[in-house]
Amino acid sequence: MAKSSVVTILSTAAPGQAPAIAKMLVERRLVACVNIQPVRSIYRWKGRTLDEGESLMIMKSRKENTDAVIAAIKKEHSYEVPEIIVLPVIAGYAPYLDWVRREAGPA
């Protein structure tokens, strides 16, 4: 396993909005890829308990792209306070990590 400068970024969005956000991030080369999965979220918001369907976006990128990815998601997102969580990838399959670095880098 190779050490990594790669991060995984998690965010949720309305099901119809996630593909547009994902395509924008990939086309701008801010992330290498985005997996989109349907999820059910139960949470408190403004004093109410909500139970809603959302799309979970699992994004792979370079650590140095983190601020740009967060800014791009916030700009396009419909939520007042979108979930955006960045997790370090501490190790992984070297060829895959190299691909992420190439695809989420300068054109």
BASEBA-989752 format. One record per atom (N, C-alpha, C): residue in three letters; atom name; x, y, z. Coordinates in steps of 0.02 Angstrom, whole numbers, plus 32768, in hexadecimal, padded with zeros to 4 digits. Each point is the difference from the previous one (the first is absolute). Example, Ala and Ser with C-alpha at 12.3 -4.5 7.8 and 13.67 -1.06 7.14 Angstrom:
['Ala' 'N' [8294 7EE4 8186]] ['Ala' 'CA' [7FD3 803B 8000]] ['Ala' 'C' [802D 803C 8000]] ['Ser' 'N' [7FEE 8035 7FDC]] ['Ser' 'CA' [802A 803B 8003]] ['Ser' 'C' [7FD9 8037 8025]] 
This chain:
['Met' 'N' [802A 7FC5 8000]] ['Met' 'CA' [7FD6 803B 8000]] ['Met' 'C' [802C 803E 8000]] ['Ala' 'N' [7FEA 8032 7FDB]] ['Ala' 'CA' [8024 803F 7FFC]] ['Ala' 'C' [7FE2 8033 802F]] ['Lys' 'N' [802A 802B 801C]] ['Lys' 'CA' [7FE7 8039 8026]] ['Lys' 'C' [7FDE 8030 7FD0]] ['Ser' 'N' [7FD9 802F 801C]] ['Ser' 'CA' [7FD4 8026 7FD4]] ['Ser' 'C' [7FFB 8049 8012]] ['Ser' 'N' [7FF6 802A 7FCD]] ['Ser' 'CA' [7FEB 8045 8009]] ['Ser' 'C' [7FB9 8008 7FE6]] ['Val' 'N' [7FDD 7FC8 7FFB]] ['Val' 'CA' [7FBC 7FFE 7FE7]] ['Val' 'C' [7FD0 8005 803A]] ['Val' 'N' [7FC6 8021 7FF4]] ['Val' 'CA' [7FCB 8005 8031]] ['Val' 'C' [7FBF 7FE5 7FE3]] ['Thr' 'N' [7FD4 7FEB 802C]] ['Thr' 'CA' [7FBB 7FEF 7FEE]] ['Thr' 'C' [7FD4 8037 801D]] ['Ile' 'N' [7FD5 801B 7FD7]] ['Ile' 'CA' [7FD3 8036 8015]] ['Ile' 'C' [7FB9 7FE5 7FFC]] ['Leu' 'N' [7FDB 8007 8037]] ['Leu' 'CA' [7FBB 7FE9 8003]] ['Leu' 'C' [7FD2 803C 8002]] ['Ser' 'N' [7FC9 7FFB 7FDA]] ['Ser' 'CA' [7FCD 8034 8001]] ['Ser' 'C' [7FBE 7FE0 7FED]] ['Thr' 'N' [7FCA 801D 8019]] ['Thr' 'CA' [7FBD 7FEA 7FEC]] ['Thr' 'C' [7FDF 8039 7FDB]] ['Ala' 'N' [7FD1 7FED 7FD5]] ['Ala' 'CA' [7FDA 8032 7FD9]] ['Ala' 'C' [7FBC 7FE2 7FF0]] ['Ala' 'N' [7FD3 802B 7FEA]] ['Ala' 'CA' [7FC0 7FE8 7FE7]] ['Ala' 'C' [800F 7FD1 7FC5]] ['Pro' 'N' [7FD9 7FC9 7FFA]] ['Pro' 'CA' [800F 7FCF 7FCC]] ['Pro' 'C' [8007 801D 7FB9]] ['Gly' 'N' [7FD9 8031 7FEF]] ['Gly' 'CA' [8005 801E 7FBD]] ['Gly' 'C' [803B 802E 7FF7]] ['Gln' 'N' [801E 8016 8037]] ['Gln' 'CA' [8036 8030 7FFC]] ['Gln' 'C' [8046 7FE0 7FFF]] ['Ala' 'N' [8007 7FC5 801D]] ['Ala' 'CA' [8041 7FE0 8007]] ['Ala' 'C' [8024 7FF5 7FBD]] ['Pro' 'N' [7FDF 7FE6 7FCC]] ['Pro' 'CA' [8025 7FF6 7FC1]] ['Pro' 'C' [801D 8040 7FE2]] ['Ala' 'N' [7FDC 8037 8005]] ['Ala' 'CA' [801A 803F 7FE4]] ['Ala' 'C' [803D 8018 8028]] ['Ile' 'N' [7FFE 7FFA 8042]] ['Ile' 'CA' [8039 8013 8029]] ['Ile' 'C' [803B 7FD3 7FEF]] ['Ala' 'N' [7FF5 7FBF 7FFB]] ['Ala' 'CA' [8035 7FD0 7FF1]] ['Ala' 'C' [8020 800F 7FBD]] ['Lys' 'N' [7FD8 800B 7FCC]] ['Lys' 'CA' [801C 800E 7FBE]] ['Lys' 'C' [8028 8040 7FFF]] ['Met' 'N' [7FE8 8033 8022]] ['Met' 'CA' [8024 8040 8003]] ['Met' 'C' [8044 7FF6 8020]] ['Leu' 'N' [8003 7FDB 8038]] ['Leu' 'CA' [803F 7FF6 8022]] ['Leu' 'C' [8032 7FD7 7FD6]] ['Val' 'N' [7FE7 7FCD 7FDE]] ['Val' 'CA' [802C 7FD7 7FD6]] ['Val' 'C' [8018 8028 7FC3]] ['Glu' 'N' [7FD2 8024 7FE0]] ['Glu' 'CA' [8013 8028 7FC5]] ['Glu' 'C' [8033 8036 8011]] ['Arg' 'N' [7FFB 801D 803C]] ['Arg' 'CA' [8030 8033 8016]] ['Arg' 'C' [8040 7FE1 801B]] ['Arg' 'N' [8004 7FBE 8001]] ['Arg' 'CA' [8039 7FDA 8018]] ['Arg' 'C' [800F 800E 804A]] ['Leu' 'N' [7FCC 800F 8026]] ['Leu' 'CA' [8008 8008 8047]] ['Leu' 'C' [7FFE 7FBD 8024]] ['Val' 'N' [7FDF 7FCF 7FE1]] ['Val' 'CA' [7FFE 7FBC 801A]] ['Val' 'C' [800C 7FD0 7FC6]] ['Ala' 'N' [8018 7FC4 8010]] ['Ala' 'CA' [800B 7FCE 7FCC]] ['Ala' 'C' [7FC0 7FDB 7FEF]] ['Cys' 'N' [7FD8 7FF2 8033]] ['Cys' 'CA' [7FC0 7FDD 7FF4]] ['Cys' 'C' [7FD2 800B 803A]] ['Val' 'N' [7FC0 7FF2 7FF3]] ['Val' 'CA' [7FCC 8007 8034]] ['Val' 'C' [7FD3 7FC3 7FFB]] ['Asn' 'N' [7FF7 7FDD 8038]] ['Asn' 'CA' [7FCF 7FCB 8005]] ['Asn' 'C' [7FC1 801F 801F]] ['Ile' 'N' [7FC6 7FF1 7FE4]] ['Ile' 'CA' [7FC1 801B 8019]] ['Ile' 'C' [7FD4 7FC5 8015]] ['Gln' 'N' [7FEA 8002 803E]] ['Gln' 'CA' [7FD6 7FCB 801C]] ['Gln' 'C' [7FC2 801F 8021]] ['Pro' 'N' [7FC6 7FE0 7FF7]] ['Pro' 'CA' [7FC5 8018 8025]] ['Pro' 'C' [8007 7FEE 804A]] ['Val' 'N' [7FEE 802F 802B]] ['Val' 'CA' [8001 7FF5 8048]] ['Val' 'C' [7FC1 801D 801F]] ['Arg' 'N' [7FF1 7FE8 803B]] ['Arg' 'CA' [7FC9 801C 8028]] ['Arg' 'C' [801F 8024 803B]] ['Ser' 'N' [7FF2 803F 8007]] ['Ser' 'CA' [801D 8029 8036]] ['Ser' 'C' [7FCA 8014 8031]] ['Ile' 'N' [800E 7FF4 803F]] ['Ile' 'CA' [7FD4 8015 8037]] ['Ile' 'C' [8029 8030 802A]] ['Tyr' 'N' [7FE8 803D 8007]] ['Tyr' 'CA' [8027 8034 8021]] ['Tyr' 'C' [7FD3 8036 801D]] ['Arg' 'N' [801E 8029 802B]] ['Arg' 'CA' [7FDB 8039 801C]] ['Arg' 'C' [8015 803E 7FDB]] ['Trp' 'N' [7FCF 8029 7FEE]] ['Trp' 'CA' [800E 803F 7FDE]] ['Trp' 'C' [7FCC 8033 8015]] ['Lys' 'N' [8018 8036 801D]] ['Lys' 'CA' [7FD5 8037 8016]] ['Lys' 'C' [7FC7 7FE7 802D]] ['Gly' 'N' [8012 7FD5 8031]] ['Gly' 'CA' [7FD1 7FE9 8032]] ['Gly' 'C' [7FD2 7FC7 7FEB]] ['Arg' 'N' [8009 7FE7 7FC3]] ['Arg' 'CA' [7FD5 7FCA 7FE8]] ['Arg' 'C' [802B 7FC3 7FF0]] ['Thr' 'N' [7FE4 7FC5 8009]] ['Thr' 'CA' [8021 7FC2 7FEA]] ['Thr' 'C' [7FE7 7FF1 7FBA]] ['Leu' 'N' [802E 7FF9 7FD1]] ['Leu' 'CA' [7FF0 7FF3 7FBA]] ['Leu' 'C' [8017 7FBB 7FEC]] ['Asp' 'N' [7FDE 7FE2 7FD0]] ['Asp' 'CA' [8010 7FBE 7FE5]] ['Asp' 'C' [7FF9 8006 7FB5]] ['Glu' 'N' [8038 8004 7FDD]] ['Glu' 'CA' [7FFF 800F 7FB8]] ['Glu' 'C' [8030 7FD4 7FD8]] ['Gly' 'N' [7FEF 7FF7 7FC2]] ['Gly' 'CA' [802D 7FDF 7FD1]] ['Gly' 'C' [8031 8033 7FE5]] ['Glu' 'N' [803F 7FED 7FFD]] ['Glu' 'CA' [8035 802B 7FE5]] ['Glu' 'C' [802E 7FD5 7FD5]] ['Ser' 'N' [802F 8021 7FE0]] ['Ser' 'CA' [8035 7FDD 7FDD]] ['Ser' 'C' [8042 800D 8024]] ['Leu' 'N' [8024 7FCB 800F]] ['Leu' 'CA' [8042 8005 801F]] ['Leu' 'C' [8034 8002 7FC8]] ['Met' 'N' [8028 8033 7FFF]] ['Met' 'CA' [8037 8005 7FD0]] ['Met' 'C' [8041 7FF0 8023]] ['Ile' 'N' [8024 7FCF 7FE5]] ['Ile' 'CA' [8041 7FEB 801A]] ['Ile' 'C' [8033 8014 7FCB]] ['Met' 'N' [8029 8032 8010]] ['Met' 'CA' [802E 801E 7FCF]] ['Met' 'C' [8048 7FF2 8012]] ['Lys' 'N' [8029 7FF3 7FCE]] ['Lys' 'CA' [8047 7FF6 800A]] ['Lys' 'C' [8026 8039 7FE0]] ['Ser' 'N' [802F 801D 8026]] ['Ser' 'CA' [8024 803A 7FE7]] ['Ser' 'C' [8044 8004 8021]] ['Arg' 'N' [8024 8035 7FEE]] ['Arg' 'CA' [8040 8010 8020]] ['Arg' 'C' [7FF3 802B 803D]] ['Lys' 'N' [802A 7FF7 8033]] ['Lys' 'CA' [7FF9 8028 803D]] ['Lys' 'C' [8001 804B 7FF0]] ['Glu' 'N' [802B 8015 7FD3]] ['Glu' 'CA' [8007 8048 7FF1]] ['Glu' 'C' [7FC3 801D 7FDD]] ['Asn' 'N' [7FD2 7FD6 7FE7]] ['Asn' 'CA' [7FC3 8018 7FE0]] ['Asn' 'C' [7FC7 800B 8031]] ['Thr' 'N' [800A 7FEF 803F]] ['Thr' 'CA' [7FCA 8000 8032]] ['Thr' 'C' [7FDA 8042 8003]] ['Asp' 'N' [8023 8037 8008]] ['Asp' 'CA' [7FDE 8041 8005]] ['Asp' 'C' [7FD8 8011 7FC2]] ['Ala' 'N' [801C 7FF1 7FC5]] ['Ala' 'CA' [7FDD 800E 7FC1]] ['Ala' 'C' [7FC2 7FD4 7FF8]] ['Val' 'N' [8005 7FC1 8015]] ['Val' 'CA' [7FC6 7FD3 7FFC]] ['Val' 'C' [7FC8 8018 802F]] ['Ile' 'N' [8012 8012 803D]] ['Ile' 'CA' [7FCE 8019 8030]] ['Ile' 'C' [7FDF 803F 7FE5]] ['Ala' 'N' [8027 802E 7FE5]] ['Ala' 'CA' [7FE3 803F 7FE5]] ['Ala' 'C' [7FD2 7FF1 7FC5]] ['Ala' 'N' [8014 7FD3 7FD4]] ['Ala' 'CA' [7FD7 7FF0 7FC5]] ['Ala' 'C' [7FBE 7FDE 8015]] ['Ile' 'N' [8003 7FD2 8030]] ['Ile' 'CA' [7FC3 7FE0 8018]] ['Ile' 'C' [7FD2 8034 801F]] ['Lys' 'N' [801B 802A 802C]] ['Lys' 'CA' [7FD6 8032 8022]] ['Lys' 'C' [7FDE 802E 7FCD]] ['Lys' 'N' [8024 8013 7FCB]] ['Lys' 'CA' [7FE4 802E 7FCE]] ['Lys' 'C' [7FC5 7FE1 7FDB]] ['Glu' 'N' [8004 7FBF 7FF1]] ['Glu' 'CA' [7FCD 7FDF 7FD7]] ['Glu' 'C' [7FC9 7FDE 8029]] ['His' 'N' [800B 7FF6 8040]] ['His' 'CA' [7FD4 7FD8 8029]] ['His' 'C' [7FC1 8026 8013]] ['Ser' 'N' [7FC8 7FDC 8004]] ['Ser' 'CA' [7FC1 8020 8012]] ['Ser' 'C' [7FF5 8003 804C]] ['Tyr' 'N' [8026 7FDA 8027]] ['Tyr' 'CA' [7FF7 8000 8049]] ['Tyr' 'C' [801F 803E 801F]] ['Glu' 'N' [7FE1 8018 8035]] ['Glu' 'CA' [801B 8039 8025]] ['Glu' 'C' [8043 7FED 8021]] ['Val' 'N' [8004 7FC3 801B]] ['Val' 'CA' [803D 7FE8 8020]] ['Val' 'C' [800E 7FB9 7FE5]] ['Pro' 'N' [8021 7FFB 7FC7]] ['Pro' 'CA' [800C 7FBD 7FE4]] ['Pro' 'C' [8033 7FD9 8029]] ['Glu' 'N' [7FF6 7FC0 8004]] ['Glu' 'CA' [8032 7FD3 801D]] ['Glu' 'C' [803C 7FFD 7FD1]] ['Ile' 'N' [803B 8010 8019]] ['Ile' 'CA' [803D 7FF7 7FD9]] ['Ile' 'C' [8035 7FEB 8033]] ['Ile' 'N' [8016 7FC1 7FFB]] ['Ile' 'CA' [8030 7FE4 802F]] ['Ile' 'C' [803B 7FE5 7FD8]] ['Val' 'N' [803D 8011 8015]] ['Val' 'CA' [803D 7FEA 7FDE]] ['Val' 'C' [8024 7FCE 802D]] ['Leu' 'N' [800E 7FC6 7FE3]] ['Leu' 'CA' [8023 7FCA 8024]] ['Leu' 'C' [8042 7FF1 7FDD]] ['Pro' 'N' [8036 7FF8 8026]] ['Pro' 'CA' [803F 7FEF 7FE1]] ['Pro' 'C' [8000 7FB7 7FE9]] ['Val' 'N' [8020 7FF3 7FC8]] ['Val' 'CA' [800D 7FBB 7FEA]] ['Val' 'C' [8047 7FF3 8016]] ['Ile' 'N' [8009 7FD5 8031]] ['Ile' 'CA' [8042 7FF7 801C]] ['Ile' 'C' [802B 7FCF 7FD8]] ['Ala' 'N' [7FE0 7FD5 7FD9]] ['Ala' 'CA' [8025 7FD1 7FD5]] ['Ala' 'C' [7FCF 7FE2 7FCF]] ['Gly' 'N' [801B 7FE1 7FCC]] ['Gly' 'CA' [7FD6 7FE0 7FCE]] ['Gly' 'C' [8029 7FE2 7FC8]] ['Tyr' 'N' [7FDE 7FE6 7FCF]] ['Tyr' 'CA' [801F 7FE1 7FC6]] ['Tyr' 'C' [8022 8037 7FD6]] ['Ala' 'N' [8042 7FFD 7FFA]] ['Ala' 'CA' [8028 8036 7FE2]] ['Ala' 'C' [7FE7 8014 7FBB]] ['Pro' 'N' [7FF2 7FD2 7FD2]] ['Pro' 'CA' [7FE8 8016 7FBE]] ['Pro' 'C' [7FBF 8028 8003]] ['Tyr' 'N' [7FD2 7FEE 802D]] ['Tyr' 'CA' [7FC2 8025 8007]] ['Tyr' 'C' [800E 8046 801C]] ['Leu' 'N' [8029 8004 8033]] ['Leu' 'CA' [800F 8041 801E]] ['Leu' 'C' [8024 802D 7FCD]] ['Asp' 'N' [802B 7FE4 7FD7]] ['Asp' 'CA' [8021 8026 7FCB]] ['Asp' 'C' [7FCD 801B 7FCF]] ['Trp' 'N' [7FCE 7FD6 7FEE]] ['Trp' 'CA' [7FCC 8015 7FD2]] ['Trp' 'C' [7FD8 803A 801D]] ['Val' 'N' [7FEE 7FFC 8040]] ['Val' 'CA' [7FDB 8036 8021]] ['Val' 'C' [8029 8041 7FFC]] ['Arg' 'N' [8040 7FFC 8010]] ['Arg' 'CA' [802A 803C 7FFE]] ['Arg' 'C' [8003 801F 7FBA]] ['Arg' 'N' [8005 7FD4 7FCD]] ['Arg' 'CA' [8002 8019 7FBB]] ['Arg' 'C' [7FBE 8020 7FEB]] ['Glu' 'N' [7FC9 7FE0 800F]] ['Glu' 'CA' [7FBE 8018 7FE9]] ['Glu' 'C' [7FE6 803B 8028]] ['Ala' 'N' [8016 8007 803E]] ['Ala' 'CA' [7FEA 8039 8029]] ['Ala' 'C' [8037 8034 8004]] ['Gly' 'N' [8022 8008 7FC9]] ['Gly' 'CA' [8037 8030 7FFE]] ['Gly' 'C' [7FF9 802F 7FC6]] ['Pro' 'N' [8031 802A 7FF8]] ['Pro' 'CA' [7FFE 8031 7FC8]] ['Pro' 'C' [7FF9 7FDD 7FBC]] ['Ala' 'N' [7FDB 801E 7FD5]] ['Ala' 'CA' [7FF6 7FE3 7FBD]] ['Ala' 'C' [803E 8005 7FD6]] 
